């Protein structure tokens, strides 16, 4: 594609994305469906340009007014993903001079807000938690997340899949924490691999794998994934159960559960039972009260732990939306807890980095439900033989009570998990 045509396409996609009417990944996918003639390299340039603009929006908003032409074009130029000489062949002489001036600005000369590119309401909570770790987190958020796979242990061994990927010319390595995980270099076309089509691998962040591991569902048990979504954790849990027992995948979105069906078919699991529920107090939930050995509540959340993958979330969320989510999380956790039988395990998890969605929810639940005993997540991970398991957890006066994962420390998405046992 001619550089000028590609830059124009980038500018149009930037314009569509910055309305924030829909998630960025949905906007990009729709754009690709509407422009089926785009090749793989062009798609990569378009997507990465948009995501760079979202990651550095405050900086680019600061630099853009000094340029000329439509705002979305200026932002696309600043965020363009590709060789500089290719980009410059699409620019006027005035635009080239402006871009050179922008490139010459030293990060040290920028205001703090133009360096961190975060909304102000999010900055202080992160600084309060991380201290000197705030800027390393910022640095990590400037890049896309690595591609992690989960090996389906029902079908394959990790070492064998690793060899198979190597034979296909794909570089990968075992993940440092999850015993099921592989971290892949680059972004190869996985869906074309036999390992994918036969259900030996699934794309899943290592942190998400650890949540399923923490539930530690056993063969023959009764288990619920309460907010299953597209079922990534459901599939990991089911494989760990060796396709025995009964695993319910509940979600309020039948559309999200539909996305589980092809994955479930590939997985070879026969113990998974997807079910759309109207709300957390649905009659299906009531009928199972007190019968479950394990319940995972991967609650709807702000998603702010996934900013490397979804940088638009920092601009689409707000203190008001977080407050609404906290009320929903509290209600969902209380309802899901009713399913747990005496001696059973309850896990509450989010992919948020905000204490009000994490530690504060967990501590309020413990205070309101004395029949649930908090369990040290660090000790659990050590028992599960997770490398450096205790180091993945921190929290409150209880030391390693909660699982807390950070992109800059663990190279995973940001995750939180709290664990309880229902007293007998």
Number of C-alpha atoms within 10 A of each C-alpha: 10 9 14 15 11 18 22 16 18 28 24 17 23 27 18 18 22 19 10 14 10 13 16 25 17 11 19 20 13 11 18 17 11 10 12 9 10 15 11 9 11 17 20 13 18 28 23 18 25 29 28 21 25 26 26 21 22 17 20 22 16 10 18 22 13 12 18 12 10 12 16 20 23 23 28 26 26 21 24 24 20 15 8 11 9 12 17 16 13 18 17 10 11 10 17 17 13 17 21 10 12 16 11 8 10 8 11 8 9 11 10 12 13 18 17 22 20 19 14 10 11 16 14 13 15 18 14 11 13 13 10 10 14 18 16 13 18 17 13 17 22 18 15 17 18 18 18 24 23 26 28 24 19 18 16 14 13 21 13 11 18 20 14 15 18 13 10 11 10 17 16 19 16 18 18 15 19 22 20 21 26 27 21 19 13 11 9 13 8 16 11 9 15 14 18 17 16 13 21 23 28 23 16 19 23 26 26 23 22 25 25 23 21 23 22 17 25 17 15 15 15 22 29 30 27 27 25 27 26 21 24 20 23 28 28 26 27 30 23 20 23 20 20 18 17 19 27 20 26 27 23 18 17 17 12 15 20 15 13 20 14 10 19 20 13 15 25 19 19 16 19 22 12 23 17 20 19 14 15 21 15 13 12 15 18 14 10 15 16 15 15 24 23 25 27 30 23 25 23 18 22 24 21 23 25 23 24 22 19 19 29 24 20 20 14 13 15 15 11 9 12 16 14 12 18 21 12 15 23 17 13 21 24 15 18 24 26 19 24 24 22 16 16 22 27 30 26 25 26 26 27 25 26 22 14 15 25 24 20 14 18 24 14 11 17 15 10 11 13 11 14 23 16 22 19 21 26 24 15 20 23 14 11 14 13 19 14 13 21 21 14 20 22 18 14 10 7 11 13 21 23 26 26 27 25 21 22 18 13 15 17 21 26 25 24 27 25 27 23 21 20 21 13 9
